[in-house]
């Protein structure tokens, strides 16, 4: 028996939302970003990754570019419109601006239970410059 | 695509009594940086403050306003 398109959509969205909630619940630090930590696709995502790497805190990363619905469901869930989104222990900390502010004030290190680094974060180049970085 | 002055005006209208500065930081017309100081932010977390500003623009964020970078503070 064929299900109507609308029903299928709702069911998939619900499954997607549950997956997102699960990721947020199961990892202490989760970054929803554009691209991957090794290859960020946007400057704001790259900066947030660099901050987390400078803090030396392991984190789970979700590439929202894989499926546009991820971003839609995430934003509906978190009530936040932009990417990246950083979650710590199940709660939204914020986007790149807030992560940067909290990093600079030392609050992010405290939140993550790590020491404030003395070295500034190193941002991965976005796009082609990454190849140059690896050779250099 | 909106201009910095328009974005500033909309924030000021939505948050009366606030001090707002908006700049187009790539020159491309869709990446903006705004500093907003408002009495409405008193007692709110930075997260809530940013949300209040984003809500002014609703679905435009990520669309015509590709990026809106924020610095907010209670006034």
N, CA and C atoms of all chains as a GROMACS GRO file, in nm:
protein
  633
    1UNK      N    1   0.087  -0.120   0.000
    1UNK     CA    2   0.000   0.000   0.000
    1UNK      C    3   0.089   0.123   0.000
    2UNK      N    4   0.062   0.214  -0.091
    2UNK     CA    5   0.149   0.332  -0.100
    2UNK      C    6   0.115   0.430   0.011
    3UNK      N    7   0.217   0.483   0.074
    3UNK     CA    8   0.195   0.592   0.171
    3UNK      C    9   0.201   0.723   0.093
    4UNK      N   10   0.131   0.821   0.137
    4UNK     CA   11   0.137   0.949   0.068
    4UNK      C   12   0.274   1.012   0.095
    5UNK      N   13   0.315   1.100   0.007
    5UNK     CA   14   0.445   1.165   0.019
    5UNK      C   15   0.457   1.237   0.153
    6UNK      N   16   0.350   1.300   0.193
    6UNK     CA   17   0.355   1.379   0.316
    6UNK      C   18   0.387   1.290   0.435
    7UNK      N   19   0.322   1.175   0.441
    7UNK     CA   20   0.347   1.085   0.553
    7UNK      C   21   0.492   1.040   0.556
    8UNK      N   22   0.546   1.006   0.440
    8UNK     CA   23   0.684   0.958   0.436
    8UNK      C   24   0.777   1.068   0.484
    9UNK      N   25   0.754   1.188   0.438
    9UNK     CA   26   0.838   1.301   0.479
    9UNK      C   27   0.839   1.315   0.631
   10UNK      N   28   0.717   1.313   0.690
   10UNK     CA   29   0.708   1.336   0.834
   10UNK      C   30   0.782   1.227   0.910
   11UNK      N   31   0.768   1.103   0.859
   11UNK     CA   32   0.833   0.992   0.928
   11UNK      C   33   0.985   1.004   0.919
   12UNK      N   34   1.034   1.040   0.800
   12UNK     CA   35   1.179   1.056   0.783
   12UNK      C   36   1.230   1.170   0.868
   13UNK      N   37   1.153   1.278   0.873
   13UNK     CA   38   1.197   1.393   0.952
   13UNK      C   39   1.204   1.358   1.099
   14UNK      N   40   1.105   1.280   1.143
   14UNK     CA   41   1.103   1.240   1.283
   14UNK      C   42   1.226   1.153   1.312
   15UNK      N   43   1.257   1.063   1.220
   15UNK     CA   44   1.375   0.977   1.238
   15UNK      C   45   1.502   1.060   1.238
   16UNK      N   46   1.507   1.156   1.150
   16UNK     CA   47   1.623   1.243   1.142
   16UNK      C   48   1.639   1.322   1.271
   17UNK      N   49   1.528   1.374   1.320
   17UNK     CA   50   1.533   1.451   1.444
   17UNK      C   51   1.580   1.363   1.560
   18UNK      N   52   1.532   1.241   1.561
   18UNK     CA   53   1.573   1.150   1.669
   18UNK      C   54   1.721   1.119   1.661
   19UNK      N   55   1.771   1.103   1.539
   19UNK     CA   56   1.914   1.078   1.521
   19UNK      C   57   1.996   1.195   1.572
   20UNK      N   58   1.950   1.315   1.539
   20UNK     CA   59   2.021   1.435   1.583
   20UNK      C   60   2.020   1.444   1.736
   21UNK      N   61   1.905   1.420   1.794
   21UNK     CA   62   1.894   1.425   1.940
   21UNK      C   63   1.986   1.322   2.004
   22UNK      N   64   1.996   1.207   1.940
   22UNK     CA   65   2.079   1.098   1.993
   22UNK      C   66   2.226   1.139   1.992
   23UNK      N   67   2.269   1.198   1.881
   23UNK     CA   68   2.409   1.242   1.871
   23UNK      C   69   2.439   1.344   1.981
   24UNK      N   70   2.348   1.438   1.999
   24UNK     CA   71   2.368   1.542   2.100
   24UNK      C   72   2.373   1.482   2.240
   25UNK      N   73   2.290   1.381   2.263
   25UNK     CA   74   2.285   1.320   2.396
   25UNK      C   75   2.405   1.229   2.422
   26UNK      N   76   2.458   1.168   2.316
   26UNK     CA   77   2.560   1.064   2.338
   26UNK      C   78   2.704   1.113   2.334
   27UNK      N   79   2.726   1.238   2.297
   27UNK     CA   80   2.862   1.289   2.293
   27UNK      C   81   2.872   1.414   2.376
   28UNK      N   82   2.980   1.424   2.453
   28UNK     CA   83   2.994   1.539   2.542
   28UNK      C   84   3.002   1.669   2.462
   29UNK      N   85   3.077   1.665   2.352
   29UNK     CA   86   3.091   1.785   2.269
   29UNK      C   87   3.054   1.749   2.126
   30UNK      N   88   2.958   1.822   2.070
   30UNK     CA   89   2.917   1.797   1.932
   30UNK      C   90   2.919   1.929   1.856
   31UNK      N   91   2.980   1.924   1.739
   31UNK     CA   92   2.979   2.043   1.655
   31UNK      C   93   2.908   2.011   1.525
   32UNK      N   94   2.795   2.077   1.502
   32UNK     CA   95   2.728   2.069   1.373
   32UNK      C   96   2.792   2.176   1.287
   33UNK      N   97   2.850   2.134   1.174
   33UNK     CA   98   2.929   2.228   1.096
   33UNK      C   99   2.910   2.207   0.947
   34UNK      N  100   2.967   2.298   0.869
   34UNK     CA  101   2.967   2.281   0.723
   34UNK      C  102   3.102   2.219   0.687
   35UNK      N  103   3.096   2.102   0.625
   35UNK     CA  104   3.220   2.033   0.594
   35UNK      C  105   3.263   1.946   0.713
   36UNK      N  106   3.391   1.910   0.712
   36UNK     CA  107   3.444   1.824   0.819
   36UNK      C  108   3.557   1.896   0.889
   37UNK      N  109   3.598   1.848   1.007
   37UNK     CA  110   3.711   1.915   1.074
   37UNK      C  111   3.837   1.919   0.987
   38UNK      N  112   3.857   1.815   0.905
   38UNK     CA  113   3.975   1.814   0.820
   38UNK      C  114   3.957   1.906   0.700
   39UNK      N  115   3.833   1.925   0.659
   39UNK     CA  116   3.803   2.005   0.540
   39UNK      C  117   3.678   2.088   0.564
   40UNK      N  118   3.691   2.194   0.646
   40UNK     CA  119   3.574   2.278   0.670
   40UNK      C  120   3.533   2.350   0.543
   41UNK      N  121   3.404   2.369   0.525
   41UNK     CA  122   3.357   2.432   0.402
   41UNK      C  123   3.319   2.578   0.423
   42UNK      N  124   3.337   2.629   0.543
   42UNK     CA  125   3.304   2.769   0.568
   42UNK      C  126   3.394   2.822   0.678
   43UNK      N  127   3.423   2.950   0.670
   43UNK     CA  128   3.516   3.013   0.764
   43UNK      C  129   3.472   3.006   0.908
   44UNK      N  130   3.340   3.020   0.933
   44UNK     CA  131   3.292   3.016   1.071
   44UNK      C  132   3.308   2.877   1.130
   45UNK      N  133   3.277   2.777   1.049
   45UNK     CA  134   3.297   2.639   1.094
   45UNK      C  135   3.445   2.612   1.117
   46UNK      N  136   3.528   2.660   1.026
   46UNK     CA  137   3.674   2.639   1.039
   46UNK      C  138   3.725   2.700   1.170
   47UNK      N  139   3.675   2.817   1.202
   47UNK     CA  140   3.722   2.885   1.323
   47UNK      C  141   3.679   2.809   1.448
   48UNK      N  142   3.558   2.759   1.447
   48UNK     CA  143   3.509   2.686   1.564
   48UNK      C  144   3.585   2.556   1.582
   49UNK      N  145   3.613   2.489   1.471
   49UNK     CA  146   3.696   2.367   1.478
   49UNK      C  147   3.833   2.400   1.536
   50UNK      N  148   3.893   2.506   1.487
   50UNK     CA  149   4.027   2.545   1.533
   50UNK      C  150   4.028   2.569   1.684
   51UNK      N  151   3.922   2.630   1.734
   51UNK     CA  152   3.912   2.655   1.878
   51UNK      C  153   3.906   2.524   1.956
   52UNK      N  154   3.823   2.433   1.910
   52UNK     CA  155   3.810   2.304   1.980
   52UNK      C  156   3.941   2.227   1.974
   53UNK      N  157   4.009   2.235   1.861
   53UNK     CA  158   4.137   2.164   1.848
   53UNK      C  159   4.244   2.228   1.936
   54UNK      N  160   4.240   2.360   1.946
   54UNK     CA  161   4.336   2.429   2.032
   54UNK      C  162   4.315   2.390   2.178
   55UNK      N  163   4.190   2.364   2.215
   55UNK     CA  164   4.159   2.323   2.352
   55UNK      C  165   4.192   2.177   2.375
   56UNK      N  166   4.215   2.105   2.266
   56UNK     CA  167   4.251   1.964   2.277
   56UNK      C  168   4.139   1.875   2.327
   57UNK      N  169   4.016   1.921   2.306
   57UNK     CA  170   3.903   1.844   2.356
   57UNK      C  171   3.846   1.761   2.241
   58UNK      N  172   3.833   1.629   2.258
   58UNK     CA  173   3.773   1.549   2.152
   58UNK      C  174   3.627   1.589   2.129
   59UNK      N  175   3.585   1.589   2.006
   59UNK     CA  176   3.447   1.626   1.978
   59UNK      C  177   3.394   1.547   1.859
   60UNK      N  178   3.262   1.531   1.858
   60UNK     CA  179   3.195   1.468   1.744
   60UNK      C  180   3.156   1.579   1.648
   61UNK      N  181   3.176   1.556   1.520
   61UNK     CA  182   3.139   1.656   1.420
   61UNK      C  183   3.034   1.600   1.326
   62UNK      N  184   2.935   1.681   1.294
   62UNK     CA  185   2.832   1.642   1.198
   62UNK      C  186   2.836   1.741   1.084
   63UNK      N  187   2.853   1.689   0.963
   63UNK     CA  188   2.857   1.773   0.844
   63UNK      C  189   2.713   1.795   0.795
   64UNK      N  190   2.661   1.915   0.812
   64UNK     CA  191   2.522   1.940   0.775
   64UNK      C  192   2.505   1.950   0.623
   65UNK      N  193   2.615   1.963   0.551
   65UNK     CA  194   2.604   1.975   0.405
   65UNK      C  195   2.564   1.843   0.340
   66UNK      N  196   2.580   1.735   0.412
   66UNK     CA  197   2.545   1.602   0.360
   66UNK      C  198   2.397   1.596   0.320
   67UNK      N  199   2.312   1.666   0.396
   67UNK     CA  200   2.167   1.662   0.369
   67UNK      C  201   2.105   1.791   0.423
   68UNK      N  202   2.041   1.870   0.337
   68UNK     CA  203   1.985   1.998   0.384
   68UNK      C  204   1.882   1.983   0.495
   69UNK      N  205   1.824   1.866   0.507
   69UNK     CA  206   1.724   1.847   0.613
   69UNK      C  207   1.788   1.841   0.751
   70UNK      N  208   1.915   1.807   0.757
   70UNK     CA  209   1.981   1.802   0.888
   70UNK      C  210   1.975   1.941   0.951
   71UNK      N  211   2.011   2.040   0.871
   71UNK     CA  212   2.011   2.175   0.922
   71UNK      C  213   1.872   2.222   0.962
   72UNK      N  214   1.773   2.185   0.882
   72UNK     CA  215   1.635   2.225   0.913
   72UNK      C  216   1.590   2.166   1.045
   73UNK      N  217   1.612   2.035   1.061
   73UNK     CA  218   1.568   1.970   1.184
   73UNK      C  219   1.647   2.020   1.304
   74UNK      N  220   1.776   2.041   1.284
   74UNK     CA  221   1.860   2.090   1.393
   74UNK      C  222   1.812   2.228   1.439
   75UNK      N  223   1.788   2.317   1.344
   75UNK     CA  224   1.743   2.452   1.379
   75UNK      C  225   1.608   2.451   1.448
   76UNK      N  226   1.522   2.361   1.405
   76UNK     CA  227   1.391   2.350   1.471
   76UNK      C  228   1.410   2.303   1.615
   77UNK      N  229   1.504   2.214   1.633
   77UNK     CA  230   1.532   2.157   1.765
   77UNK      C  231   1.598   2.258   1.858
   78UNK      N  232   1.698   2.328   1.804
   78UNK     CA  233   1.780   2.414   1.890
   78UNK      C  234   1.730   2.557   1.894
   79UNK      N  235   1.638   2.591   1.805
   79UNK     CA  236   1.589   2.728   1.794
   79UNK      C  237   1.704   2.824   1.767
   80UNK      N  238   1.789   2.785   1.675
   80UNK     CA  239   1.905   2.864   1.639
   80UNK      C  240   1.921   2.854   1.489
   81UNK      N  241   1.937   2.966   1.417
   81UNK     CA  242   1.927   2.958   1.271
   81UNK      C  243   2.056   2.931   1.194
   82UNK      N  244   2.171   2.944   1.259
   82UNK     CA  245   2.294   2.938   1.180
   82UNK      C  246   2.379   2.815   1.212
   83UNK      N  247   2.474   2.790   1.124
   83UNK     CA  248   2.574   2.684   1.139
   83UNK      C  249   2.708   2.751   1.145
   84UNK      N  250   2.801   2.721   1.231
   84UNK     CA  251   2.805   2.602   1.315
   84UNK      C  252   2.723   2.616   1.444
   85UNK      N  253   2.693   2.501   1.506
   85UNK     CA  254   2.629   2.498   1.636
   85UNK      C  255   2.708   2.404   1.725
   86UNK      N  256   2.747   2.458   1.839
   86UNK     CA  257   2.827   2.380   1.933
   86UNK      C  258   2.741   2.339   2.052
   87UNK      N  259   2.736   2.209   2.077
   87UNK     CA  260   2.662   2.157   2.191
   87UNK      C  261   2.760   2.098   2.291
   88UNK      N  262   2.741   2.126   2.418
   88UNK     CA  263   2.822   2.064   2.523
   88UNK      C  264   2.727   2.005   2.626
   89UNK      N  265   2.747   1.877   2.651
   89UNK     CA  266   2.662   1.803   2.746
   89UNK      C  267   2.514   1.830   2.720
   90UNK      N  268   2.476   1.815   2.595
   90UNK     CA  269   2.335   1.820   2.557
   90UNK      C  270   2.276   1.959   2.540
   91UNK      N  271   2.356   2.063   2.565
   91UNK     CA  272   2.299   2.197   2.552
   91UNK      C  273   2.370   2.280   2.448
   92UNK      N  274   2.293   2.363   2.379
   92UNK     CA  275   2.351   2.453   2.280
   92UNK      C  276   2.433   2.560   2.352
   93UNK      N  277   2.560   2.567   2.316
   93UNK     CA  278   2.647   2.674   2.369
   93UNK      C  279   2.635   2.797   2.279
   94UNK      N  280   2.628   2.771   2.149
   94UNK     CA  281   2.612   2.882   2.056
   94UNK      C  282   2.681   2.854   1.925
   95UNK      N  283   2.698   2.961   1.848
   95UNK     CA  284   2.766   2.950   1.719
   95UNK      C  285   2.910   2.996   1.732
   96UNK      N  286   2.966   3.033   1.618
   96UNK     CA  287   3.107   3.072   1.614
   96UNK      C  288   3.136   3.193   1.702
   97UNK      N  289   3.048   3.294   1.698
   97UNK     CA  290   3.072   3.417   1.775
   97UNK      C  291   3.082   3.388   1.923
   98UNK      N  292   2.983   3.313   1.973
   98UNK     CA  293   2.980   3.284   2.116
   98UNK      C  294   3.097   3.194   2.154
   99UNK      N  295   3.125   3.093   2.071
   99UNK     CA  296   3.238   3.004   2.099
   99UNK      C  297   3.368   3.084   2.107
  100UNK      N  298   3.384   3.179   2.016
  100UNK     CA  299   3.504   3.262   2.016
  100UNK      C  300   3.513   3.346   2.143
  101UNK      N  301   3.402   3.410   2.179
  101UNK     CA  302   3.401   3.492   2.302
  101UNK      C  303   3.434   3.408   2.424
  102UNK      N  304   3.370   3.293   2.434
  102UNK     CA  305   3.391   3.207   2.550
  102UNK      C  306   3.534   3.152   2.552
  103UNK      N  307   3.589   3.127   2.433
  103UNK     CA  308   3.726   3.078   2.426
  103UNK      C  309   3.821   3.186   2.476
  104UNK      N  310   3.801   3.308   2.427
  104UNK     CA  311   3.892   3.417   2.462
  104UNK      C  312   3.886   3.452   2.610
  105UNK      N  313   3.768   3.433   2.668
  105UNK     CA  314   3.756   3.468   2.811
  105UNK      C  315   3.802   3.354   2.901
  106UNK      N  316   3.830   3.239   2.843
  106UNK     CA  317   3.870   3.123   2.923
  106UNK      C  318   3.752   3.039   2.970
  107UNK      N  319   3.630   3.089   2.943
  107UNK     CA  320   3.511   3.017   2.991
  107UNK      C  321   3.489   2.886   2.918
  108UNK      N  322   3.525   2.879   2.792
  108UNK     CA  323   3.503   2.756   2.717
  108UNK      C  324   3.594   2.645   2.769
  109UNK      N  325   3.718   2.682   2.798
  109UNK     CA  326   3.810   2.583   2.854
  109UNK      C  327   3.753   2.528   2.985
  110UNK      N  328   3.701   2.619   3.066
  110UNK     CA  329   3.641   2.577   3.194
  110UNK      C  330   3.522   2.485   3.172
  111UNK      N  331   3.437   2.524   3.077
  111UNK     CA  332   3.318   2.445   3.046
  111UNK      C  333   3.355   2.305   3.002
  112UNK      N  334   3.466   2.295   2.927
  112UNK     CA  335   3.507   2.166   2.875
  112UNK      C  336   3.601   2.092   2.969
  113UNK      N  337   3.638   2.157   3.079
  113UNK     CA  338   3.724   2.089   3.177
  113UNK      C  339   3.866   2.071   3.128
  114UNK      N  340   3.914   2.166   3.049
  114UNK     CA  341   4.052   2.159   3.000
  114UNK      C  342   4.125   2.288   3.034
  115UNK      N  343   4.255   2.285   3.014
  115UNK     CA  344   4.334   2.405   3.042
  115UNK      C  345   4.326   2.502   2.926
  116UNK      N  346   4.327   2.629   2.959
  116UNK     CA  347   4.329   2.731   2.855
  116UNK      C  348   4.462   2.722   2.781
  117UNK      N  349   4.461   2.706   2.650
  117UNK     CA  350   4.587   2.693   2.578
  117UNK      C  351   4.661   2.826   2.570
  118UNK      N  352   4.793   2.819   2.558
  118UNK     CA  353   4.871   2.942   2.545
  118UNK      C  354   4.889   2.979   2.398
  119UNK      N  355   4.878   2.876   2.312
  119UNK     CA  356   4.892   2.904   2.168
  119UNK      C  357   4.757   2.944   2.110
  120UNK      N  358   4.755   3.036   2.018
  120UNK     CA  359   4.628   3.071   1.952
  120UNK      C  360   4.584   2.958   1.860
  121UNK      N  361   4.453   2.948   1.834
  121UNK     CA  362   4.403   2.841   1.746
  121UNK      C  363   4.458   2.856   1.605
  122UNK      N  364   4.484   2.741   1.540
  122UNK     CA  365   4.529   2.745   1.400
  122UNK      C  366   4.414   2.705   1.312
  123UNK      N  367   4.375   2.795   1.226
  123UNK     CA  368   4.260   2.763   1.143
  123UNK      C  369   4.303   2.685   1.020
  124UNK      N  370   4.229   2.578   0.993
  124UNK     CA  371   4.253   2.505   0.868
  124UNK      C  372   4.206   2.592   0.754
  125UNK      N  373   4.280   2.593   0.647
  125UNK     CA  374   4.235   2.669   0.531
  125UNK      C  375   4.107   2.609   0.477
  126UNK      N  376   4.024   2.693   0.425
  126UNK     CA  377   3.900   2.644   0.365
  126UNK      C  378   3.925   2.624   0.217
  127UNK      N  379   3.902   2.505   0.167
  127UNK     CA  380   3.914   2.482   0.022
  127UNK      C  381   4.054   2.447  -0.020
  128UNK      N  382   4.096   2.499  -0.132
  128UNK     CA  383   4.220   2.456  -0.198
  128UNK      C  384   4.345   2.481  -0.115
  129UNK      N  385   4.343   2.582  -0.033
  129UNK     CA  386   4.464   2.614   0.043
  129UNK      C  387   4.506   2.500   0.134
  130UNK      N  388   4.415   2.409   0.159
  130UNK     CA  389   4.449   2.298   0.248
  130UNK      C  390   4.561   2.213   0.190
  131UNK      N  391   4.562   2.198   0.060
  131UNK     CA  392   4.666   2.114  -0.002
  131UNK      C  393   4.800   2.180   0.021
  132UNK      N  394   4.804   2.311   0.004
  132UNK     CA  395   4.928   2.384   0.026
  132UNK      C  396   4.975   2.369   0.170
  133UNK      N  397   4.879   2.376   0.263
  133UNK     CA  398   4.915   2.363   0.404
  133UNK      C  399   4.983   2.230   0.431
  134UNK      N  400   4.932   2.125   0.368
  134UNK     CA  401   4.986   1.992   0.398
  134UNK      C  402   5.126   1.977   0.340
  135UNK      N  403   5.154   2.038   0.227
  135UNK     CA  404   5.285   2.026   0.166
  135UNK      C  405   5.387   2.115   0.235
  136UNK      N  406   5.338   2.221   0.294
  136UNK     CA  407   5.428   2.324   0.350
  136UNK      C  408   5.485   2.292   0.487
  137UNK      N  409   1.913   4.231  -0.169
  137UNK     CA  410   1.993   4.205  -0.048
  137UNK      C  411   1.996   4.329   0.040
  138UNK      N  412   1.986   4.309   0.167
  138UNK     CA  413   1.975   4.425   0.256
  138UNK      C  414   2.108   4.502   0.268
  139UNK      N  415   2.092   4.629   0.310
  139UNK     CA  416   2.212   4.708   0.336
  139UNK      C  417   2.236   4.716   0.487
  140UNK      N  418   2.359   4.744   0.527
  140UNK     CA  419   2.384   4.756   0.672
  140UNK      C  420   2.288   4.852   0.742
  141UNK      N  421   2.255   4.963   0.676
  141UNK     CA  422   2.167   5.063   0.739
  141UNK      C  423   2.028   5.004   0.764
  142UNK      N  424   1.983   4.920   0.670
  142UNK     CA  425   1.852   4.858   0.687
  142UNK      C  426   1.852   4.761   0.804
  143UNK      N  427   1.959   4.684   0.811
  143UNK     CA  428   1.969   4.586   0.920
  143UNK      C  429   1.973   4.660   1.053
  144UNK      N  430   2.051   4.767   1.055
  144UNK     CA  431   2.061   4.848   1.178
  144UNK      C  432   1.923   4.901   1.216
  145UNK      N  433   1.851   4.954   1.118
  145UNK     CA  434   1.720   5.012   1.144
  145UNK      C  435   1.623   4.907   1.198
  146UNK      N  436   1.630   4.788   1.142
  146UNK     CA  437   1.537   4.683   1.187
  146UNK      C  438   1.568   4.639   1.329
  147UNK      N  439   1.694   4.633   1.363
  147UNK     CA  440   1.729   4.594   1.500
  147UNK      C  441   1.683   4.704   1.596
  148UNK      N  442   1.707   4.829   1.558
  148UNK     CA  443   1.668   4.941   1.644
  148UNK      C  444   1.517   4.945   1.664
  149UNK      N  445   1.443   4.913   1.558
  149UNK     CA  446   1.297   4.913   1.568
  149UNK      C  447   1.248   4.801   1.660
  150UNK      N  448   1.313   4.687   1.649
  150UNK     CA  449   1.270   4.573   1.731
  150UNK      C  450   1.316   4.584   1.875
  151UNK      N  451   1.429   4.654   1.896
  151UNK     CA  452   1.484   4.667   2.031
  151UNK      C  453   1.503   4.816   2.061
  152UNK      N  454   1.394   4.882   2.096
  152UNK     CA  455   1.403   5.027   2.117
  152UNK      C  456   1.501   5.060   2.230
  153UNK      N  457   1.571   5.170   2.213
  153UNK     CA  458   1.666   5.213   2.315
  153UNK      C  459   1.801   5.145   2.302
  154UNK      N  460   1.823   5.071   2.194
  154UNK     CA  461   1.950   5.001   2.182
  154UNK      C  462   2.050   5.079   2.096
  155UNK      N  463   2.177   5.045   2.119
  155UNK     CA  464   2.287   5.105   2.040
  155UNK      C  465   2.330   4.998   1.941
  156UNK      N  466   2.321   5.030   1.815
  156UNK     CA  467   2.346   4.928   1.711
  156UNK      C  468   2.449   4.976   1.610
  157UNK      N  469   2.542   4.888   1.576
  157UNK     CA  470   2.633   4.918   1.466
  157UNK      C  471   2.635   4.796   1.375
  158UNK      N  472   2.625   4.820   1.246
  158UNK     CA  473   2.626   4.709   1.151
  158UNK      C  474   2.724   4.739   1.040
  159UNK      N  475   2.809   4.641   1.010
  159UNK     CA  476   2.894   4.660   0.893
  159UNK      C  477   2.889   4.538   0.802
  160UNK      N  478   2.910   4.563   0.675
  160UNK     CA  479   2.919   4.456   0.576
  160UNK      C  480   3.066   4.416   0.574
  161UNK      N  481   3.098   4.298   0.628
  161UNK     CA  482   3.241   4.276   0.643
  161UNK      C  483   3.312   4.203   0.530
  162UNK      N  484   3.239   4.163   0.428
  162UNK     CA  485   3.313   4.111   0.314
  162UNK      C  486   3.299   4.204   0.194
  163UNK      N  487   3.212   4.302   0.207
  163UNK     CA  488   3.187   4.390   0.093
  163UNK      C  489   3.098   4.327  -0.012
  164UNK      N  490   3.057   4.204   0.014
  164UNK     CA  491   2.977   4.131  -0.086
  164UNK      C  492   2.827   4.146  -0.068
  165UNK      N  493   2.788   4.218   0.038
  165UNK     CA  494   2.644   4.246   0.054
  165UNK      C  495   2.566   4.141   0.129
  166UNK      N  496   2.632   4.033   0.174
  166UNK     CA  497   2.550   3.935   0.247
  166UNK      C  498   2.616   3.880   0.374
  167UNK      N  499   2.734   3.929   0.410
  167UNK     CA  500   2.797   3.890   0.537
  167UNK      C  501   2.805   4.012   0.626
  168UNK      N  502   2.730   4.012   0.734
  168UNK     CA  503   2.725   4.130   0.819
  168UNK      C  504   2.778   4.102   0.957
  169UNK      N  505   2.827   4.210   1.018
  169UNK     CA  506   2.871   4.201   1.158
  169UNK      C  507   2.795   4.309   1.233
  170UNK      N  508   2.729   4.273   1.340
  170UNK     CA  509   2.651   4.371   1.415
  170UNK      C  510   2.692   4.369   1.562
  171UNK      N  511   2.702   4.490   1.617
  171UNK     CA  512   2.722   4.503   1.761
  171UNK      C  513   2.595   4.564   1.816
  172UNK      N  514   2.535   4.500   1.914
  172UNK     CA  515   2.407   4.548   1.967
  172UNK      C  516   2.414   4.556   2.119
  173UNK      N  517   2.388   4.675   2.170
  173UNK     CA  518   2.378   4.690   2.316
  173UNK      C  519   2.236   4.733   2.346
  174UNK      N  520   2.169   4.657   2.428
  174UNK     CA  521   2.028   4.688   2.450
  174UNK      C  522   1.987   4.663   2.595
  175UNK      N  523   1.901   4.750   2.649
  175UNK     CA  524   1.848   4.725   2.783
  175UNK      C  525   1.768   4.595   2.788
  176UNK      N  526   1.715   4.554   2.673
  176UNK     CA  527   1.636   4.429   2.669
  176UNK      C  528   1.722   4.306   2.696
  177UNK      N  529   1.855   4.323   2.690
  177UNK     CA  530   1.943   4.208   2.711
  177UNK      C  531   1.975   4.184   2.859
  178UNK      N  532   1.931   4.275   2.944
  178UNK     CA  533   1.966   4.263   3.086
  178UNK      C  534   1.918   4.129   3.139
  179UNK      N  535   2.007   4.061   3.210
  179UNK     CA  536   1.970   3.934   3.272
  179UNK      C  537   1.960   3.817   3.177
  180UNK      N  538   1.992   3.838   3.049
  180UNK     CA  539   1.981   3.727   2.953
  180UNK      C  540   2.119   3.672   2.921
  181UNK      N  541   2.125   3.543   2.895
  181UNK     CA  542   2.253   3.484   2.855
  181UNK      C  543   2.290   3.536   2.716
  182UNK      N  544   2.418   3.524   2.683
  182UNK     CA  545   2.461   3.567   2.550
  182UNK      C  546   2.384   3.491   2.443
  183UNK      N  547   2.358   3.365   2.471
  183UNK     CA  548   2.284   3.284   2.375
  183UNK      C  549   2.146   3.345   2.348
  184UNK      N  550   2.076   3.377   2.458
  184UNK     CA  551   1.942   3.435   2.444
  184UNK      C  552   1.950   3.570   2.374
  185UNK      N  553   2.054   3.647   2.403
  185UNK     CA  554   2.069   3.779   2.341
  185UNK      C  555   2.083   3.763   2.189
  186UNK      N  556   2.167   3.668   2.149
  186UNK     CA  557   2.186   3.647   2.005
  186UNK      C  558   2.058   3.600   1.940
  187UNK      N  559   1.988   3.510   2.010
  187UNK     CA  560   1.862   3.460   1.955
  187UNK      C  561   1.764   3.573   1.932
  188UNK      N  562   1.758   3.667   2.027
  188UNK     CA  563   1.665   3.779   2.013
  188UNK      C  564   1.694   3.858   1.887
  189UNK      N  565   1.821   3.873   1.854
  189UNK     CA  566   1.855   3.948   1.733
  189UNK      C  567   1.822   3.865   1.609
  190UNK      N  568   1.859   3.738   1.610
  190UNK     CA  569   1.830   3.653   1.493
  190UNK      C  570   1.680   3.647   1.466
  191UNK      N  571   1.600   3.644   1.572
  191UNK     CA  572   1.456   3.632   1.553
  191UNK      C  573   1.397   3.751   1.479
  192UNK      N  574   1.464   3.864   1.486
  192UNK     CA  575   1.417   3.981   1.412
  192UNK      C  576   1.413   3.952   1.262
  193UNK      N  577   1.507   3.869   1.218
  193UNK     CA  578   1.521   3.846   1.074
  193UNK      C  579   1.462   3.715   1.028
  194UNK      N  580   1.430   3.628   1.119
  194UNK     CA  581   1.362   3.503   1.085
  194UNK      C  582   1.432   3.426   0.975
  195UNK      N  583   1.354   3.392   0.874
  195UNK     CA  584   1.404   3.305   0.768
  195UNK      C  585   1.508   3.370   0.678
  196UNK      N  586   1.528   3.500   0.693
  196UNK     CA  587   1.629   3.565   0.609
  196UNK      C  588   1.771   3.523   0.645
  197UNK      N  589   1.788   3.478   0.769
  197UNK     CA  590   1.922   3.434   0.810
  197UNK      C  591   1.955   3.306   0.734
  198UNK      N  592   2.068   3.306   0.668
  198UNK     CA  593   2.105   3.191   0.587
  198UNK      C  594   2.060   3.210   0.443
  199UNK      N  595   1.969   3.306   0.422
  199UNK     CA  596   1.923   3.337   0.286
  199UNK      C  597   1.987   3.467   0.240
  200UNK      N  598   1.904   3.573   0.223
  200UNK     CA  599   1.961   3.702   0.179
  200UNK      C  600   2.065   3.755   0.278
  201UNK      N  601   2.045   3.723   0.405
  201UNK     CA  602   2.149   3.757   0.504
  201UNK      C  603   2.225   3.628   0.527
  202UNK      N  604   2.328   3.608   0.447
  202UNK     CA  605   2.396   3.479   0.452
  202UNK      C  606   2.461   3.457   0.588
  203UNK      N  607   2.518   3.563   0.641
  203UNK     CA  608   2.582   3.549   0.772
  203UNK      C  609   2.563   3.676   0.851
  204UNK      N  610   2.528   3.662   0.975
  204UNK     CA  611   2.517   3.778   1.064
  204UNK      C  612   2.593   3.745   1.191
  205UNK      N  613   2.712   3.802   1.199
  205UNK     CA  614   2.799   3.777   1.313
  205UNK      C  615   2.760   3.876   1.422
  206UNK      N  616   2.748   3.831   1.547
  206UNK     CA  617   2.695   3.919   1.651
  206UNK      C  618   2.786   3.937   1.771
  207UNK      N  619   2.785   4.058   1.823
  207UNK     CA  620   2.842   4.086   1.953
  207UNK      C  621   2.732   4.161   2.028
  208UNK      N  622   2.689   4.107   2.141
  208UNK     CA  623   2.578   4.172   2.211
  208UNK      C  624   2.614   4.195   2.357
  209UNK      N  625   2.550   4.297   2.414
  209UNK     CA  626   2.576   4.329   2.554
  209UNK      C  627   2.454   4.399   2.611
  210UNK      N  628   2.424   4.378   2.736
  210UNK     CA  629   2.316   4.458   2.795
  210UNK      C  630   2.359   4.604   2.805
  211UNK      N  631   2.262   4.693   2.795
  211UNK     CA  632   2.291   4.835   2.805
  211UNK      C  633   2.242   4.886   2.940
   0.00000   0.00000   0.00000
